[in-house]
Amino acid sequence: MVPIFAACQRFDFQRGEAWAHYVAWSGYAHLSEVVSMDTTLCPSLIDALIDEDWNFNIHANNRVHYFRDYEYLKRRIAYDAAQHNLLALIEAPDRQLSISDAWPRAFSFCGYDILDVNNSISLLLNCGAFPSIFGPEDVNRFGLLNQFARAVEIARNLRQQFPDDFHCGDCRIWAIARYTSPA
């Protein structure tokens, strides 16, 4: 399992009213920050691709804003830890990942997210409530799941109970780590 990388805006208390509104709406009062690929909550920092990006990005549908080289991406966005998250991502992991497993040394594992087919909306964080499937107690301080088995269970239940829903019908599990320090 080799990670790919994405750069997005941080979403935490520094966003003021937007953060307060989100916490009230979601019921996730225990969050310290949202760490996610959800493009509504944590928009991509790559608005438009430049020629050099094509040497480093993923050439696939809904993936051109993901990159193979985090050092390139870090330079590309002029990384600022106070405003940006540089994420390492593994799609459809096949097991529980450890803190150091599969991630470059400069990254810390945050948890598992469940995203829609376009990898743009988090079903855990931004798709309304599914109280019969999961609740606030299931997500950690980043809005993610700590346990792979729980992520598999939630994703399976979403697909089974809402097979015709655009977001749920083909939802996917992603493991997420974020850049925390120079290697």
C-alpha positions as a printed Julia matrix, in Angstrom:
183×3 Matrix{Float64}:
   0.0    0.0     0.0
   1.6    3.18   -1.24
   0.08   6.51   -0.22
  -0.85   9.35   -2.5
  -0.93  12.96   -1.33
  -3.37  15.86   -1.25
  -3.21  19.43    0.03
  -6.23  21.1     1.59
  -7.25  23.96    3.84
  -7.34  23.29    7.55
 -10.77  23.37    9.16
 -10.7   24.1    12.89
 -11.63  26.76   15.47
  -9.52  29.33   13.6
 -12.3   29.43   10.99
 -14.48  31.19   13.58
 -18.18  31.26   12.81
 -17.91  28.56   10.12
 -16.38  26.21   12.69
 -18.97  27.03   15.36
 -21.8   26.48   12.87
 -20.33  23.16   11.72
 -19.87  21.84   15.27
 -23.46  22.81   16.16
 -24.85  21.25   12.96
 -22.83  18.04   13.15
 -23.1   17.38   16.89
 -19.35  16.71   16.96
 -18.55  18.97   19.92
 -15.44  16.94   20.76
 -13.58  17.69   17.51
 -10.35  19.66   17.62
 -10.13  19.8    13.83
 -11.61  18.18   10.73
  -8.96  16.19    8.86
 -10.6   14.97    5.68
 -10.59  14.91    1.9
 -14.09  16.42    1.99
 -13.8   19.26   -0.52
 -16.59  21.31    1.04
 -15.12  21.36    4.53
 -11.44  21.2     3.54
 -11.12  22.6     0.0
  -8.18  21.57   -2.14
  -5.34  24.06   -2.3
  -4.77  23.19   -5.95
  -7.29  25.34   -7.83
  -5.79  24.91  -11.27
  -3.11  22.56  -12.47
   0.12  23.94  -13.86
   2.3   22.19  -16.43
   4.75  20.88  -13.83
   1.91  19.21  -11.87
   1.52  16.63  -14.63
   4.93  15.21  -13.73
   3.76  14.45  -10.19
  -0.02  14.08  -10.08
  -2.27  11.05  -10.48
  -3.58  10.71  -14.03
  -7.07   9.35  -13.36
 -10.63  10.64  -13.11
 -11.3   12.56   -9.9
  -7.62  12.15   -8.99
  -5.66  14.87  -10.82
  -5.43  16.93   -7.62
  -3.7   14.01   -5.85
   0.06  13.64   -6.12
   2.74  10.96   -5.83
   5.4   13.24   -4.33
   4.59  15.09   -1.1
   7.77  17.2    -1.25
   6.69  18.58   -4.62
   3.18  19.23   -3.3
   4.55  20.94   -0.19
   6.58  23.33   -2.35
   3.72  23.79   -4.8
   1.32  25.1    -2.13
   3.95  27.01   -0.1
   2.97  24.85    2.88
   1.92  26.72    6.03
   1.09  24.42    8.97
  -1.32  26.96   10.48
  -3.49  27.07    7.36
  -2.84  23.87    5.39
  -3.06  20.12    5.76
  -0.82  17.95    3.65
  -2.47  14.52    3.67
  -1.12  11.06    2.91
  -3.95   8.82    1.68
  -4.44   5.11    1.17
  -7.59   4.11   -0.69
  -9.33   0.92    0.35
  -6.81  -0.3     2.93
  -7.08  -4.02    3.57
  -6.23  -4.0     7.27
  -5.76  -1.89   10.39
  -2.8    0.42    9.8
  -0.41   1.31   12.58
   0.86   4.78   13.35
   4.05   4.23   11.37
   2.78   1.65    8.87
   2.91   2.71    5.22
   3.35   6.4     5.98
   6.4    8.53    5.27
   8.18   9.39    8.53
   6.99  13.0     8.49
   3.31  11.93    8.65
   1.09  10.9    11.58
  -1.88   8.57   11.15
  -5.21  10.3    11.89
  -7.83   7.64   11.08
 -10.22   6.33    8.45
 -12.73   8.37    6.46
 -15.59   7.12    4.28
 -16.11   9.1     1.09
 -18.56   9.09   -1.78
 -17.72   7.73   -5.23
 -16.18  11.07   -6.29
 -13.97  11.21   -3.19
 -15.39  14.63   -2.43
 -17.95  14.24    0.39
 -17.25  12.53    3.71
 -20.17  10.42    4.85
 -18.86  10.66    8.41
 -18.55  14.44    8.44
 -20.73  16.1     5.84
 -23.58  13.95    4.59
 -26.21  14.37    7.27
 -26.87  11.96   10.09
 -27.06   8.18    9.94
 -27.84   7.54   13.63
 -28.75   3.89   13.08
 -25.25   3.32   11.62
 -22.87   5.64   13.5
 -22.82   8.6    15.85
 -20.52  11.24   17.32
 -19.05   8.7    19.74
 -17.6    6.78   16.79
 -15.36   9.54   15.47
 -12.1   10.75   16.99
 -10.97  14.35   17.51
 -10.33  14.67   13.75
 -13.78  13.36   12.76
 -12.31  10.04   11.62
 -12.61   6.44   12.75
  -9.76   4.91   14.74
 -10.54   1.3    13.91
 -10.44  -0.23   10.44
 -13.01  -2.89   11.4
 -15.48  -0.17   12.4
 -14.88   1.67    9.11
 -15.61  -1.54    7.18
 -18.79  -2.11    9.2
 -20.07   1.45    8.69
 -19.28   1.5     4.95
 -20.98  -1.88    4.46
 -24.09  -0.73    6.36
 -24.27   2.52    4.36
 -24.06   0.61    1.06
 -26.63  -1.98    2.17
 -29.16   0.41    3.69
 -28.83   3.15    1.04
 -27.8    1.37   -2.19
 -29.43   3.96   -4.47
 -28.05   7.0    -2.67
 -25.36   8.73   -4.73
 -23.09   9.22   -1.72
 -23.64   5.88    0.01
 -24.09   3.37   -2.8
 -20.41   3.15   -3.73
 -18.72   4.72   -0.71
 -15.05   4.03   -0.1
 -12.75   3.82    2.9
  -9.61   5.94    2.95
  -6.84   5.85    5.55
  -5.52   9.34    6.28
  -2.29  10.61    7.79
  -1.12  14.2     7.83
   2.19  15.94    7.6
   3.38  16.88   11.06
   7.1   17.55   10.81
  10.1   17.41    8.53
  11.44  13.88    8.06
